[in-house]
C-alpha cells in the first residue's frame, strides 16, 4: 500500500466515528490553541510595550528625589535642584544627549468659559529632545529665552487642547488662565497616547520652569531630572556616572545612602517583560499537561481500535499485508488524528489571539514559527502515543486474528 493510500484509508477509518475522533483529539486541541493564543498575546504585549517605550523615549533615564527601598517606597529624601541638572550637563556630555529638569504642579486652568484640571510641568527646552515630543506645525516649544525671562507662555498636550479648545486644531495665540496669571499658547503637541502604566501622556501643559517657580509660586525644588542617553548601549554606564555626579553634588560620603533614585525606562518596562515571560512559561506547562492527556487519549482510542479491528487486521495479513504495513497504517491513523486536533487547535488559537488583540488593543502577532511547531508537536504526539497500539496490531498472528470474534 502506498503512503497516500495509507493516509486515505486512515482518514476514512477516522471519519467512521467522527464524534469519538473529535473527543479523542480534544486534549490536543486545547493544548495547541492555548499555546498559540497566549504566545501570540505575549508577543502582542511586547510590541505594545515597545511602542509605548518609543513614545516615551527608549534612551531616557529618570532621576527622582528620594531613594526607593525594595517596596518602592521613599526611604531617604533630599530635593533635586537646577544645580544638579547643570552638573550633569557639564560633566556627562559624552554620555548624555540632553538634560531637562521638571517641576510639577496640578492647577485648574481656564480658557473662555471652559475650565479643567491640568498637570502643569515647568520645564527647560531640552525636554522636547528627551521625551521626543513633536510640536504641531504652526507652533513652537518653550525656548531658553522663555526660561530666562520667565515668560508667561505655555505649550499644551492634545488632551488639554481638546478640553479647552475643542474647535481649534492649533490654538496658538490663545490665552489660558492659571489663577490670576494669563499664559499665551505658543504651541500644541502631537498626540502620544497612553504610557506604559496606562496614563494619558497628552494630559499635560508645559510652561517655562522659571515661570512655574517664580510667577506661580511652585518654589525652587525640581521634581524630576530627565536625561537622554546618546546610545542605548551606554545606559548602564550613564546611570553609574549620574549617580557619581549626584553623590558629589549631594555630598554623600563613601558608603552613605543616596537620597535620589536613578532608573531607566528599560528598567520600568523590564517588569512587564518578566510578567509576560512568566505567563508564557505557565501556559507552556499547562499546554504540556493537556497534550499529555491528549496523547493518552490517542493511545487509548487506538488500542480500542486495534481490538475492534482484529479480524480486519487478520484479513489484511492473509491477503499479503506485512507487519510493517499494519504498523504504518495504525501509526498514520494516530498521527492523522493528532494532526487534525492540532489544526483545529491552531485555528481556535489564532481566532482567540485575534479576539484578545481586539479586546485589549494590543498589536496582533501570530508567528508562523509557532504554527509550524504546533503541527510538528501534534504529529509527534500521534506517533509517540500511537506507536504501542500500532506495534501491538503488527504483531498479531493472522490465524488467531481471523478467529477473533
C-alpha positions in Angstrom: 0.0 0.0 0.0 1.4 3.4 -1.0 1.8 6.2 1.5 -1.0 8.3 0.1 -3.3 5.3 0.0 -2.5 4.6 3.7 -3.4 8.2 4.5 -6.7 8.0 2.6 -7.6 4.7 4.5 -6.6 6.4 7.8 -8.9 9.4 7.1 -11.7 7.1 6.1 -11.4 5.0 9.2 -11.4 8.0 11.5 -14.5 9.5 9.9 -16.4 6.4 10.5 -16.7 7.5 14.2 -16.5 11.3 13.9 -17.7 12.0 17.5 -15.2 9.6 19.0 -12.3 11.0 16.9 -13.1 14.6 17.9 -13.4 13.8 21.6 -10.1 11.9 21.5 -8.2 14.8 20.0 -9.8 17.4 22.4 -6.8 17.4 24.7 -4.5 18.2 21.8 -7.0 20.9 20.6 -6.9 22.6 24.0 -3.1 22.4 24.4 -2.3 23.7 20.9 -4.9 26.5 21.0 -3.7 27.7 24.4 -0.1 27.9 23.2 -1.0 29.8 20.0 -3.3 32.2 21.7 -1.2 33.0 24.8 2.1 33.2 22.9 0.6 35.5 20.4 -0.9 37.6 23.2 2.6 37.7 24.8 4.2 38.9 21.6 1.5 41.5 21.2 2.1 42.7 24.7 5.8 43.0 23.9 5.1 45.0 20.8 2.7 47.2 22.7 5.3 47.9 25.4 7.9 48.6 22.8 5.6 51.1 21.0 4.9 52.8 24.4 8.7 52.9 25.1 9.2 54.6 21.7 6.6 57.2 22.5 8.2 57.9 25.9 11.8 57.6 24.8 13.8 54.3 24.9 17.0 56.0 25.9 15.6 58.1 28.7 16.9 58.0 32.3 14.8 59.4 35.2 16.4 61.0 38.2 13.8 61.4 41.0 14.2 62.9 44.5 14.2 60.3 47.3 15.8 56.9 47.4 13.4 53.9 46.9 13.5 50.8 49.1 12.7 47.3 48.0 9.0 48.0 48.3 9.3 51.1 46.1 8.7 53.5 49.0 10.7 56.6 49.5 13.3 55.9 52.2 15.6 59.0 52.1 14.6 62.3 50.6 16.6 65.4 49.5 15.1 67.7 46.9 16.7 68.0 43.4 17.7 71.4 42.1 18.7 73.0 38.9 22.3 72.9 40.1 22.1 69.1 40.0 20.9 69.3 36.4 23.6 71.8 35.4 26.3 69.5 36.9 25.0 66.6 34.8 25.1 68.8 31.7 28.6 70.0 32.2 30.2 66.7 33.3 28.4 64.0 31.3 28.3 65.4 27.8 30.0 62.2 26.4 27.1 60.1 27.7 24.0 62.4 27.7 22.4 63.9 24.6 20.2 66.2 26.7 19.3 67.0 30.3 15.9 68.5 31.3 14.6 69.4 34.8 10.9 69.4 35.5 8.7 70.7 38.3 5.1 69.5 38.5 2.1 71.3 39.8 -1.6 70.4 39.5 -3.8 73.5 38.9 -7.2 74.5 37.5 -6.8 76.1 34.1 -9.4 78.1 32.1 -9.9 79.3 28.5 -13.0 81.4 27.9 -15.9 79.6 29.6 -14.1 76.2 29.8 -12.2 75.0 32.9 -10.3 71.8 33.5 -7.8 70.4 36.0 -4.4 70.0 34.4 -0.9 68.8 35.4 1.4 71.6 34.7 5.1 70.9 34.1 7.6 73.6 34.4 10.5 72.6 32.2 13.5 73.6 30.2 13.8 73.5 26.4 15.6 70.1 26.4 12.5 68.2 27.5 11.4 68.2 23.8 14.5 66.2 22.9 14.4 63.9 25.9 10.7 63.0 25.6 10.7 63.0 21.8 7.7 65.3 21.7 6.6 66.8 18.3 5.0 70.2 18.1 2.0 70.6 15.7 3.1 72.8 12.7 2.4 76.4 13.3 3.6 76.5 16.9 6.9 76.1 18.8 8.2 74.7 22.1 9.5 76.6 25.1 12.9 78.2 24.4 15.9 79.0 26.5 15.0 82.7 26.2 11.5 82.0 27.5 13.0 80.4 30.6 15.5 83.2 31.2 12.7 85.8 31.1 10.1 83.6 32.9 7.8 84.3 30.0 4.1 83.8 30.5 3.8 81.2 27.8 2.7 77.6 27.6 2.6 74.5 25.3 -0.4 72.1 25.7 -0.9 68.4 25.1 -3.6 67.1 22.8 -6.0 66.2 25.7 -5.8 69.7 27.2 -6.3 71.2 23.7 -9.4 69.1 23.3 -10.9 70.2 26.6 -10.1 73.9 26.3 -10.2 74.4 22.5 -12.3 71.6 21.0 -12.9 73.6 17.8 -9.3 74.5 17.2 -6.6 72.1 15.8 -3.9 74.6 16.7 -4.7 77.1 19.5 -1.6 79.1 19.0 -2.1 82.7 20.2 -5.0 81.9 22.6 -4.8 82.7 26.3 -5.1 80.3 29.2 -5.7 81.5 32.8 -4.0 79.8 35.7 -5.2 81.6 38.8 -4.5 85.3 38.2 -1.8 84.5 35.6 -2.5 84.8 31.9 -0.5 82.4 29.7 -0.2 82.7 25.9 -0.3 79.4 24.0 2.7 79.2 21.7 2.3 75.6 20.6 0.4 72.3 20.9 1.9 68.8 20.9 1.1 65.9 18.6 -0.8 63.1 20.2 1.3 60.4 22.0 -1.4 58.2 23.6 -1.1 56.1 26.8 2.1 55.5 28.7 3.3 52.0 29.9 1.2 52.3 33.1 -1.9 53.4 31.2 -1.6 57.1 32.0 -2.5 59.8 29.4 0.7 61.3 28.1 -1.3 64.1 26.4 -2.8 65.4 29.5 0.0 67.9 30.2 0.7 71.6 29.9 4.3 72.8 29.7 5.4 76.2 31.0 9.0 77.6 31.4 10.5 76.3 34.7 11.2 79.8 35.9 7.7 80.8 35.2 6.3 78.0 37.4 8.8 78.6 40.2 8.7 82.4 40.3 5.4 83.5 38.9 3.2 80.6 40.0 4.8 80.0 43.4 6.0 76.4 43.0 9.3 77.0 44.8 12.9 76.2 43.7 12.7 72.4 44.1 12.8 70.2 41.0 10.6 67.1 40.9 12.5 65.1 38.2 15.5 65.4 36.0 15.1 63.6 32.7 18.2 62.7 30.6 18.6 61.2 27.1 21.5 58.8 26.6 23.3 59.1 23.3 23.1 55.4 22.8 21.0 52.6 24.4 24.2 50.6 24.9 25.6 53.4 27.1 22.6 53.3 29.5 24.1 51.3 32.4 27.4 53.3 32.2 25.4 56.6 32.1 23.4 55.6 35.2 26.6 54.9 37.1 28.1 58.3 36.1 24.8 60.1 37.0 25.0 58.5 40.5 28.6 59.6 40.8 27.9 63.2 39.9 24.8 63.4 42.2 26.6 61.9 45.1 29.1 64.7 44.7 26.5 67.5 44.4 24.6 66.0 47.4 27.8 65.5 49.4 27.1 61.8 50.0 30.0 60.1 51.8 31.5 56.8 50.7 29.2 54.1 51.9 26.4 56.6 52.6 22.9 56.1 51.4 21.7 58.0 48.3 18.8 60.5 48.6 17.8 60.1 45.0 16.7 57.4 42.6 18.1 56.8 39.1 16.2 54.5 36.8 15.9 54.0 33.0 12.7 53.4 31.0 14.1 50.0 30.2 14.1 49.2 33.9 10.5 50.2 34.3 9.5 48.1 31.2 11.5 45.1 32.5 8.8 44.2 35.0 6.2 43.9 32.2 8.6 41.6 30.2 9.2 39.4 33.3 5.5 39.1 33.9 4.9 38.2 30.2 7.7 35.6 30.2 6.3 34.0 33.4 2.8 33.8 32.0 4.2 32.2 28.8 6.0 29.5 30.9 2.9 28.8 32.9 0.9 28.4 29.6 3.5 26.0 28.2 3.3 23.9 31.4 -0.5 23.8 31.2 -0.4 23.1 27.5 2.1 20.3 28.1 -0.2 18.6 30.6 -3.1 19.0 28.1 -1.0 17.5 25.3 0.0 14.6 27.6 -3.7 13.9 28.4 -4.5 14.2 24.6 -1.7 11.8 23.8 -3.0 9.2 26.3 -6.5 9.7 24.8 -5.0 8.9 21.3 -3.3 5.8 22.7 -6.4 4.6 24.4 -8.6 5.0 21.3 -6.0 3.3 19.1 -5.9 0.3 21.5 -9.7 0.1 21.3 -9.4 0.4 17.5 -6.9 -2.5 17.3 -9.2 -4.7 19.4 -12.3 -3.8 17.3 -10.5 -4.4 14.0 -8.6 -7.5 15.0 -10.4 -9.6 12.3 -9.8 -6.9 9.7 -6.1 -7.0 10.5 -6.1 -10.8 10.1 -7.8 -10.5 6.7 -5.2 -7.9 5.5 -2.3 -10.0 6.6 -3.9 -13.1 5.0 -4.0 -11.3 1.6 -0.4 -10.2 1.8 -0.1 -7.2 4.1 3.2 -7.3 6.1 3.6 -6.4 9.8 5.3 -3.3 8.6 2.3 -2.3 6.5 0.0 -2.7 9.5 2.4 -0.8 11.8 2.5 2.1 9.2 -1.3 2.1 8.8 -2.0 2.4 12.5 0.8 4.9 13.1 -0.7 7.1 10.3 -4.1 6.9 11.8 -2.8 8.0 15.2 -0.7 10.8 13.5 -3.7 12.0 11.4 -5.9 12.0 14.5 -3.4 14.1 16.4 -2.7 16.3 13.4 -6.4 17.1 12.8 -6.6 18.0 16.5 -3.6 20.3 16.1 -5.0 22.0 13.1 -8.3 22.7 14.9 -6.3 23.9 17.8 -4.3 26.3 15.6 -7.5 27.7 14.1 -9.0 28.2 17.5 -5.8 29.7 18.9 -5.4 32.2 16.0 -9.1 33.2 16.5 -8.5 33.7 20.2 -5.4 35.7 19.5 -7.3 38.0 17.1 -10.1 38.4 19.8 -7.6 39.2 22.6 -5.8 41.7 20.4 -9.1 43.4 19.5 -10.3 43.4 23.2 -7.2 44.8 24.8 -6.0 47.0 21.9 -2.6 45.2 21.5 -0.9 44.6 18.1 -1.7 41.2 16.6 1.3 39.0 16.4 0.8 35.4 15.2 4.1 33.7 14.5 4.3 31.2 11.6 7.2 29.6 13.6 4.8 28.6 16.4 2.2 27.3 13.9 4.8 25.0 12.3 6.0 23.9 15.7 2.4 23.2 16.7 1.9 21.0 13.6 5.1 19.2 14.4 4.2 18.6 18.0 0.8 17.3 17.1 2.3 14.8 14.6 4.9 13.8 17.2 2.2 13.2 19.9 0.4 11.0 17.4 3.5 9.0 16.5 4.7 8.7 20.1 1.4 7.6 21.7 0.2 5.7 18.6 3.4 3.5 18.4 2.4 0.9 21.0 -1.1 0.2 19.6 0.4 0.1 16.1 3.1 -2.3 17.3 0.5 -4.5 19.0 -1.5 -4.6 15.8 1.5 -5.5 13.7 2.4 -8.4 16.0 -1.0 -10.1 15.7 -0.9 -13.7 14.3 -3.1 -13.8 11.2 -4.8 -17.1 12.0 -5.6 -16.1 15.6 -6.8 -12.7 14.3 -9.1 -14.3 11.8 -10.6 -16.5 14.6 -11.2 -13.4 16.7 -14.9 -12.6 17.3 
